[in-house]
Amino acid sequence: MTGSAVRVLFENADFLAVDKIEGVVSVAEAGKVGLPELLKDVFPGKLYPVHRLDREASGVIVYAKNADAHRHLNSQFDRREVRKTYLAVALGTIEANRGSVKAPIREFGSGRMGVDAKRGKPSSTEFKVAERLEGATLVRIHPATGRRHQIRVHLYHIGHPIAGDLRYGDRERQGRFPRLMLHALEIEFGLPSGERVTVEAPVPPSFEAVLNGLRRLRTNGVGPQ
């Protein structure tokens, strides 16, 4: 993947929003090239990360182009003024049309997060069912807080892990999916001018292919095994 292959979704003097594909880290890690390095052809200057997407997830991510913009957007995240919308395919049938999960999260080691009522940090996730499949449920999700792996942990906590999540859920069953079925669909935030913008990342073919496969299973009356 090269910089020219990264789709720019929004850009002005302060911010750059792009469409991250699954398998790419948001920030460079040891031995791995991060998304900012792949964007050098688009923006050769320093990009300031404000939030992250899990390597296995896809979708919209925003970087600040300067320190002032970085502080501006960080303060919005701190005040919970940034609204993010995700799509996820959760295993099993979620009966309620909508709901919320309020369960404290902390790190348990080796990068694994989990719910801990006593030692975890307050975490809140809202969801709404978009489509019920045979043995799975497509949900639109709005995380009110931004803990690491929050959506993945909260869905796992209520018994509906995200399809393809090798960290949370039965590894053998999850390994039958080609990717983590989590996509950052939209992000809404305010510019320094006071204007609010919404940036959307189209659902990628890799996500749509799995979704269509599950729809066919529903039609045939066979859930994911």
C-alpha positions in Angstrom: 0.0 0.0 0.0 1.4 3.4 -0.9 0.4 6.9 0.0 -1.4 7.5 -3.3 -3.6 4.4 -2.5 -4.9 6.1 0.7 -8.3 7.7 0.1 -8.6 11.3 1.4 -12.1 11.9 2.8 -11.6 15.5 4.1 -8.8 18.0 4.1 -8.3 21.7 5.1 -5.5 23.7 6.6 -5.9 22.0 10.0 -7.1 18.5 9.5 -6.7 15.5 7.3 -9.3 12.7 7.4 -8.6 9.5 5.5 -10.1 6.0 4.9 -7.9 3.4 6.7 -8.1 -0.1 5.4 -7.9 -3.1 7.7 -4.4 -4.4 8.5 -2.7 -1.0 8.8 -1.8 0.5 12.1 -2.9 4.1 12.9 0.5 5.1 14.4 3.8 3.5 13.6 4.8 0.6 15.9 8.0 -1.4 16.1 8.6 -3.2 12.9 5.4 -1.8 11.3 4.8 1.2 9.0 2.0 3.4 10.3 -0.7 5.2 8.3 1.0 8.6 8.7 4.1 7.3 6.9 1.9 6.1 4.0 0.4 9.6 3.7 3.7 11.4 3.0 2.7 11.7 -0.7 -0.6 13.4 0.4 0.9 15.6 3.2 4.7 15.6 3.7 4.6 17.5 7.0 4.1 16.1 10.5 0.7 14.6 11.3 -0.6 14.6 14.9 -2.7 11.6 15.9 -5.8 12.5 17.9 -7.5 9.1 18.0 -6.8 5.6 16.8 -8.4 2.7 15.0 -7.5 -0.8 15.8 -5.2 -2.4 13.2 -7.9 -4.9 12.2 -10.6 -2.3 11.8 -11.3 0.0 8.8 -12.8 3.4 8.4 -12.4 7.1 8.9 -9.6 8.5 11.0 -8.6 12.2 11.5 -5.2 13.7 12.0 -4.3 17.2 12.9 -1.8 19.1 10.7 -0.5 21.4 13.4 -0.2 21.7 17.2 -3.0 24.2 17.6 -5.4 22.0 15.6 -4.3 19.0 17.7 -5.1 20.8 20.9 -8.4 21.9 19.5 -9.6 18.4 18.5 -8.2 16.8 21.7 -10.2 19.2 23.8 -13.4 18.2 21.9 -12.6 14.5 22.6 -12.1 15.4 26.3 -15.5 17.1 26.4 -17.1 14.3 24.4 -18.1 16.6 21.7 -16.9 14.3 18.9 -19.5 11.9 17.7 -18.3 8.7 16.1 -20.5 6.1 14.4 -19.3 2.5 13.7 -20.8 -0.5 12.0 -20.2 -3.9 13.5 -21.4 -7.4 12.8 -22.0 -9.1 16.2 -22.4 -12.8 16.5 -25.7 -14.0 17.7 -29.1 -12.3 17.6 -29.4 -9.1 19.6 -33.0 -9.1 20.6 -33.4 -5.4 21.7 -33.7 -2.9 18.9 -31.4 -0.5 20.7 -29.5 -0.4 24.0 -26.4 0.7 25.8 -23.5 -1.0 27.6 -22.1 0.8 30.6 -19.3 -1.3 31.9 -15.9 -0.1 33.2 -12.8 -1.3 31.2 -9.2 -1.8 32.1 -6.2 -3.5 30.6 -5.5 -7.0 31.7 -2.1 -7.4 30.1 -0.7 -8.4 26.6 -3.0 -5.8 25.1 -6.1 -7.5 26.2 -8.8 -5.3 27.7 -11.8 -6.4 29.8 -14.6 -5.3 32.1 -13.6 -4.7 35.7 -16.4 -3.2 37.9 -13.9 -2.2 40.6 -10.7 -1.1 38.8 -11.9 -0.3 35.3 -12.5 3.2 33.8 -16.0 4.3 33.1 -17.0 3.3 29.6 -20.3 3.7 27.7 -21.4 2.4 24.3 -24.8 2.9 22.6 -26.0 0.7 19.8 -28.9 0.3 17.4 -29.8 -2.7 15.4 -29.5 -2.0 11.7 -30.2 -5.5 10.3 -30.7 -9.0 11.8 -29.0 -11.8 10.0 -29.2 -15.5 10.6 -26.9 -16.0 13.6 -25.5 -12.5 13.5 -26.6 -8.8 13.9 -25.5 -5.7 12.1 -25.4 -2.8 14.5 -24.7 0.9 14.4 -22.6 1.9 17.4 -21.9 5.3 19.1 -19.2 5.0 21.8 -19.6 7.8 24.3 -16.1 7.2 25.7 -13.0 6.1 23.9 -11.3 3.3 25.7 -9.0 1.0 23.9 -11.0 -1.9 22.3 -14.1 -0.5 23.9 -16.6 -1.6 21.3 -15.0 -5.0 21.0 -15.0 -5.6 24.8 -18.5 -4.3 25.3 -20.1 -6.5 22.7 -18.1 -9.5 23.9 -19.3 -8.6 27.5 -22.9 -8.9 26.5 -22.4 -12.2 24.7 -22.2 -10.9 21.1 -18.5 -10.6 20.1 -17.7 -9.0 16.8 -17.3 -11.4 13.9 -13.7 -12.1 13.1 -12.3 -10.8 16.4 -9.5 -13.2 17.2 -8.9 -11.5 20.6 -12.4 -11.6 22.0 -14.5 -14.7 21.4 -13.9 -18.3 20.4 -10.7 -18.2 18.3 -11.6 -21.2 16.1 -15.0 -19.8 15.2 -13.7 -16.3 14.7 -10.9 -17.5 12.5 -13.5 -18.4 9.8 -14.1 -14.8 9.1 -11.5 -13.0 6.8 -11.5 -9.8 8.8 -12.7 -8.0 11.9 -16.2 -6.8 11.1 -15.8 -3.4 12.6 -15.8 -0.3 10.5 -15.6 3.4 11.5 -18.4 4.8 9.4 -18.6 8.5 10.4 -17.0 11.1 12.6 -18.4 14.5 13.4 -16.3 17.3 15.0 -16.0 21.0 15.1 -13.5 23.1 13.2 -11.8 26.1 14.8 -14.2 28.3 12.9 -17.1 26.8 14.9 -18.4 24.9 11.9 -19.2 21.2 12.4 -18.3 18.7 9.8 -19.2 15.1 9.3 -16.8 12.8 7.5 -18.0 9.4 6.2 -15.9 6.4 5.1 -17.8 4.1 2.7 -18.2 0.5 3.7 -15.2 -1.3 2.0 -15.6 -4.3 -0.3 -14.0 -6.6 2.3 -16.7 -5.7 4.8 -19.5 -5.8 2.3 -18.5 -9.3 1.0 -18.8 -10.8 4.5 -22.1 -9.0 5.1 -23.5 -10.3 1.8 -22.4 -13.8 2.6 -24.2 -13.6 5.9 -27.3 -12.3 4.1 -27.2 -15.4 1.8 -27.0 -17.6 4.9 -30.1 -16.0 6.3 -31.9 -16.6 3.0 -30.9 -20.2 3.1 -31.7 -20.5 6.8 -28.1 -21.4 7.8 -26.3 -19.3 10.4 -22.5 -18.9 10.7 -21.0 -22.1 12.1 
